[in-house]
Amino acid sequence: MEQGTTYVGLDVCKRTIAVAVRWPGRAEPEERSMPNEPRAISRWERRMKREAPGAVVCAYEAGPTGYALQRQLRGLGLDCRVIAPSLIPRKPGERIKTDRRDARKLAELLAGGLLTEVHPPTPEDEAVRDLSRAREDAKQDLTRARHRLSKFLLRHGLAFGRGRRAWTHAHQKWLRGLHLEHAAQQAVFDDYCLAIDQLEERLRALEAKLAGWAKTEPYATPVAHLRCFRGIDTVTALGLVAELHDFRRFRRARQLMAYLGMVPSEDSSGERTRRGAITKAGNSHARRLLIEAAWHYRHRPWVGPELRRRREGQPARVIAIADRAQRRLYQRRQRMTERGKAPNKITVALARELAGFLWAVLAVQAA
């Protein structure tokens, strides 16, 4: 705690902001509330600069309000930090939670140096991340729409050939040839098919926009390097770069693995050591992308025509790391399979190691 520094806890909601100001030399913080509006925030900032004897440090929890408040306050010259909510110390006996109490707690913990700051993305990184997540939402909507259609047909005894894969060209040709007996059922079938066609077009448009952004700096170089890995193409590579946005903030590969929530949880005491499932902390979007990519390493190491094309013109160091990842991850999958591990657990373990290889390519090279 620095002498002469004023610490401010902000509990930010959609309409209001609860403020707790811990002035230097005062035991109790000053509490108030203000509208969550740019003009009200500017007035409060001018008051703080006028009345504070020294530096002013603000903090609020990361949440649905995003980083707009932090960017506004920093633009006005105040030190504002966004705090990781899951890492805020909590007393087991606390059973009352209000905006006023949360703001007071943030001010006290900030003064004590007990809060963990998150690394906010730049507005450009956040915009590309939103585009990547919009593509993910469209993919989920398409999956739900396909499930609705397939279950609707199943209820009426219509199923594609046994053992044949759905949503292939053959399956779509079969769908186009279907005609239901009742007009109402045919209307439902046509509506479901139309929804699927619209979502497929929406997905193609979003992927085209992502491909365009992947060719621009500062994304072109890291995306091209990640595409040297098996199971990682443009959409996955840009998604990882947009979600993590600065690999240099992780000093070691293990820090990246922990940030992605892919390390085992642990509850140990004395001579007892107990490890459980992965923590699933941090960025769930990046974790999902890595796990999807890790499934590709169940096949033997091989460089096919498409992967060879993606590697053209890339640094030899990056290609060597990608090849080493193929060999190591495949061998580890084989060993874990022989020990009887479940396929999903094996894939998560491989995704954790894959994160280390990606860190070696992007963080070390950037440094």
N, C-alpha and C positions, 0 to 999 in steps of 0.2 A: 504494500500500500504506500503510494507516494504522498509526501506531505504537500498540502495545498491543492491536491487534485480533487475535483468533484466527480463523483460516480453516480450515474443515472441508470436505473432499471426501467425498461419500457415493456409493458405487456400490450402487444399490438393485436387489436381485433379489426373487424371489417369497418366498423363505424367510429370506434373510439380507441384512444391510447391511454392506458393507466401509467402514470409517471411517478416514480419514487426517486427523489434527489437526495443523495447523501453528501451534505455540505461538509467541508473540512472543519473539524473542531466541534461538530454537533453530534450528539449521541443518537438522536432520532431523525430518520429521514423525513423530508417534506414530501407530502403526497398530494397529487392532484390528477385531474383527467382533462383530456383535450380531444377535439374531433380529429379523426384520421383524415385530414385534408391538407394539401400542400400549403395553403395560406396560413392555417393555424400552426402548422409545424414550423414555418418560417418565423412567425411571431414568437413562438416559444424559443427558437434557436437564438434570436436576437436578445431575448431576455436572459438566457443562460450566459451568453458572452458578456453581457453588461454586468451581471451580478456575480459571476463566478470569479474568485480571486486568482485562480490559476487555470490549468488545463481542465477540460471537460471530456470524460469518457462515457459513452453510452453503450448499452447492450440490450438486445432483445432476442427472443428465441426464433430459430428458423421454423417456418410454417407456411401456411397457405398464402400469406401476404407477400411472400417472396422477398426480394432484395430492394424493392423500390424505396423504402424508407431509408435504408442504409445509403443508397446512392444519393438521395436528396440531402441527407445530413452531411455526408462527406463533401458533396458539392458546395455546401454552405460553410465548410471548414471545420466541422465537428468530427471527432474520432468516434465512429459508430461501429460496433462489432455485432456479428450475427453468431449466436451461440447454438451449439448442438444440444437439442432438448434431452436426448437420451443420456447425455453425460453430465447433466446437472445433478449435484448431490441432493439426495432426498432423505428426510428423516422418516424412519418406519412408522412413527407414531402420528404423523401429520394426517389428519382426516378432513381438513377444511381447505378448500382451494377456491380462491377468488382472484379477480384481476389485480386488486390492490395488493393482496398478499404476494402474488407472483412478482409484481414489479418491485416490491420491497425486498424480496428474496434475491432477485437478480442484482439489485444495487449492493446488497451486503456481500454476496458471493463475488461480484466483480471487484469490490474493494479488497477482498481477501485473496484475489488471484486464483480462484477455484473454478473458473469457467473455461470451457474448451471452445475456441473459436473455429467456425467452419471456414472453408476456403471458397469464397463466392466466385461464380463465373463472371466473365465480362459480359456486357449486354450482347455482344456478337455471339459468344459461346452459348449463352442462354437461348438466343433465337434459334441457332442450329439444333440445340438440344430439344427445343419445343417441336421443331420439325421432325426430328427423329422419333420423339414420343408420339406425335400425331400419326406417323406411319405405324407404330406399334399398336395404337388404338384402332386404326383401320384394319389391321391384321386380326385383332381380336374380334371386331365386329363381323368380319368376313367369316371367321370360324363359327361364331354363334349363328349367323344366317345359314350357313351350310348345315349345321346341326339341326336347325329347325326344319329345313327341307327334308333331310334324310329321315328324321323321326316322323315327320308327317307322312312320308311315303311308306315307312315301315308299318304305321298304324293301319294302312290300307293294303297291306300284303305285297307291297312293291319294293323289292330289294335287288340291287345290282348283283351280278354273277358271284357265286360263292368263291371266296379266295381272291377275287380281283380287287385291285386298288380303286378307291373312289377319287373323283375329281381329276381323272386323266382325260385324254381326248375321247377314249372309248366310253367312259362314263358320261361325259357331256353329250356325246352323240345319242346315248341311250336315253338321257333326260329329254332331249329335244323330240324324241319319238314317242313320249308318253302322252296319253290322252285319258283323263279320268272320266268316269261315267256321269257324275252329276255336275251341273254347271257351277254350283257353289264351290265344290271341291276343285274344279278346274281353275276358278278364279283365284283361290288360295294358292294353288300350285304356280300359276302365272305370276302372282305377286311375289312369292318367295324367289322365283327365278330372276325376276326383275331386280329385286334387292341385291341378289348375289352379283348380277352383272354390274350394277352401279358401284358396289363396293370393290369389285375387281378393278374397275376403271379408276376409282379413287385411289386405290393402292398403287396402281401403275403410275399415276400422276405424281404421287408423293415420292415414290422411288426415283422417278426421273429428276425431281427437284433435288433430292439428296445426292444423286450422282453429279448434278451440276455443282453443288457446293463442295463436293469431294475433290473437285479439280481446281479449287481456288485456295490460295494461301490464307491463313496458316494451316489449312487442313490437308492440302495436297500431299505434302511430304510424309507426315505420320500415317495417313491413310494408305499411301503406296507401300510403306514399310510393313504395315500390319497385313496387307493383302498378300504378302509373301508366305504367310502362315496357312497351313491347311485348315479349311473350315471357316476362314475369315475372308469375306469379299467386301465390296464397297459399303453396303448398308450396315453390316456389323462393324466394320472398321470405323466408319464415321460415327456410328452410335457410341462406340467406346471412347473415341477421342472427345466427342461432345459431352459425354457424361463425366469423364474424368478430367478433361480440359487442361490439366497441367501435371504431367507425370513427375516433374522435378520436385514437387512438394513431398513426395514419398522418398525418404532417404535410403530406404532398403526395400527389397521386394516383399518382405514380410509385412511391412506397413501397408502396402497396397492390398495384400491378401486379407489383412484384418479389416481394412476400410470396406472391402467388398463383402464382409461378413462370411468369409469362407474358411475361417479357422475354427477348430473345435472349441466349444464352450468347456469351461473347467470349474469344478467345485472341489478344491483340495484343501486339506487341513492336516498339519502334522505329517504323519507317515502315510496318510490316506490320500490317494490320487484318483480323482474321478473325472473323466472327460466324457462329454456328451455330443450332441449334434452340433452342426455349425451354428455360429451366433446369428447369422442372417442380419447383421447390423449393416449400416451404411447404404450404399447405392444398390437397390434391388434391380434396376434396369440393366446396369452394367453386369451384375452377377448373372442375370438370365442370359445375356448375350454370350458370356464366356461359357456357361454350361452348355448352351446350344452348340457352340463351336467345338467343345470338348468331345461331343459324341462322334465327331469325324475321326477321332484317333483310335477308334476300335478297329480300323482297317490297317493293314500292313503299310509301312512307310513306302510312299510312292509319289512321284511327281508326274501328274497327268498333263495333258496338253493345256488345259485351262490354267492350272497353277503355274506351269512353265511360262505361259503368256503373261500372267500377272507379275512374274519375277523379272521380266525383261527390263534391263537398264537400272536395276536396283543394286545397292551396295553389296559386295560379297560378304561383308560381316553380317548383314541382316539375313541374307539367305542361309549362311552357315548356322546362325542361331535357330532359324526356322526348321532347318533339317535336323538339328540336334533335338529340338522339341518333338519332332515326329518320332524319332527313334526312342527317346526316353519315355514319352507318354505311352507309346504302344507297348513297350516292354513292361512298364509298370502296370498297365491294364492286364497284361497276360499274367503277371505274378499275382495280382490281387484276385483275378478270376480263379486261379488255381487254389487260392486260399479260401474260396467260397464266399467272397464278398458280393453283396448285392450290386447289380449293374448301376443303379442310380447313385449309390455311395461311391462307386469307382469313378463315375463321371464327374462328380463333385470334386473328388480328390485330384483328378486330372485337370479340371478347370482351375483349381487353386495353383497348381504348378504352371499351367499355361499363363496365368497372370504374371508369374515370375519371369517367364520368357519375354512377355510383352514389355515388362518394366525394363528388362535388360536392353531391349531395342530402343525404346523411346526415352526413358529417363536418363540412362547412361550416356546416350548419344547427345541429348540436349545439354547435359552438363559439360 
